[in-house]
Amino acid sequence: MADDITMYTLPIDKDCSLILGDEKVVFHVRDLKLWVAPFHIILYAVSLRFENQEFNTVTRTLNSLRNCPYYTEAHDPFIALALQPIIAIFKQTALAAKEEGAAIGRDHSWLVESGNKFKIFQIMQPLEPIQSGDEDLMLYDAGTLAPHTPLSTGINSPEYIAHILEGHKVSVFAGWTGLALLDTFTSLTTNTPERVISIWEKDYFEKIYVYQLFRKVFLYSVNLRYRRRTEDVVALEQQLDLFEQKYSYTAISYNFLPNIINFNMEKSLNTQRDYDQLNRMISKEIEARREQGEEKTNKFLTFLTCLTIFSAVYDCASLINESFGYDTIFPNGFIGFRLVGTVLLLSVVIVYFFLSRKK
């Protein structure tokens, strides 16, 4: 997709703070990335770095930052530093004219097209060694941005946590586990070199995760236009077909690990399910329209056939009259014409029903 998408990077490289209750959290805003994609889709990402922060401090901060509908004055530094460039771009788009009151007030949910919060791709390295038996619980709490107490399931039942981990956990190599959920993708790692983390950011985030988000937003947009009836269903089907031809892949890489990660991201974001459901609804409606059109055509053809039959019966009756003369057989020509025409018409109907039953 590199030929169809342009990525821009705006370096920021500044510290930002967020006051949460009586705690002031300082984190680093590295840069802002922007992807201009096909189908009038723009994706963006804010890159943050937390240094020497406690696990619960990080998850609490991220949970607050992602919930853009509930921003308060405490979020103003983050908005000014990280989101203001996105807001400026948004104001230049045609969409801004439709969003009355956008960028006014504390509710910034209009910055998110699909869902009500920002998605999070996070790579976490705990400060302290993870206790034996606590790896899965920490991974789950990181993925759900929940407070973590070692060897404690918190408010969720052990059965539910086990169910989520069984269906969404990615574990291939020692020292690294991943968890793909609807709103987050988490990589929990220990003693991983910076160069490896950089590769994850370039490959697993900038390529695979952004690709799946592109699919998610596209399908969300098509589904919205379909349900609101703002675009013809045939045009939507053509867009789906074009998208499927150009931007759907059975394998996203020649290597096995990217494909495993891509599969789990796809499953967590429900992109394939969304596509299948949307394609089925649109195809079903188009088929129904086609059947309605064929029914109307058949009715019109039946009408023309009836006219042709009546015309043929009339001509045939007239020919018989000219050949033999109804006046010589019937009391008058009018009665003879009607009787002969009726007999001819009944003969056509009987032959039609006989042939229909035979088929």
SULWO-V271055 format. One line per field, one symbol per residue. burial: I if it has 24 or more other ideal C-beta (glycine too) atoms within 12 Angstrom, else O. Layout:
BEGIN
burial=???
END
This chain:
BEGIN
burial=IOOOIOIOOIOIOOOIOIOIOOOOIIIIIIIIIIIOIOIOIIIIIIIIIIOOIOIIIIIIIIIIIIIIOOIOOOIOIIIOIIIIIIIOOIOOOOOOOOOOOOIOOOOIOIIIIIOOIIIIIIIIIIOOOIOOOOIIIIIIIIIIIIIIOOOOIOOOOOOOIOOIIOOIIIIOOOOIIIIIIIIIIIIIIIOOOOOOOOOIIOIIIIIIIIIIIIIIIIIIIIIOIIOOOOOOIOOIIOIIOOIOOOIIIOOIOOOOIIOIIIIIIIIIIIIIOIIOOIIOOIOOOIOOOOOOOOOOOOOOOOOOOOOOOOOOIOOOIOOIIOOOOIOOOOOOOOOOIOOIIOOIOOOOOOOOOOOOOOO
END
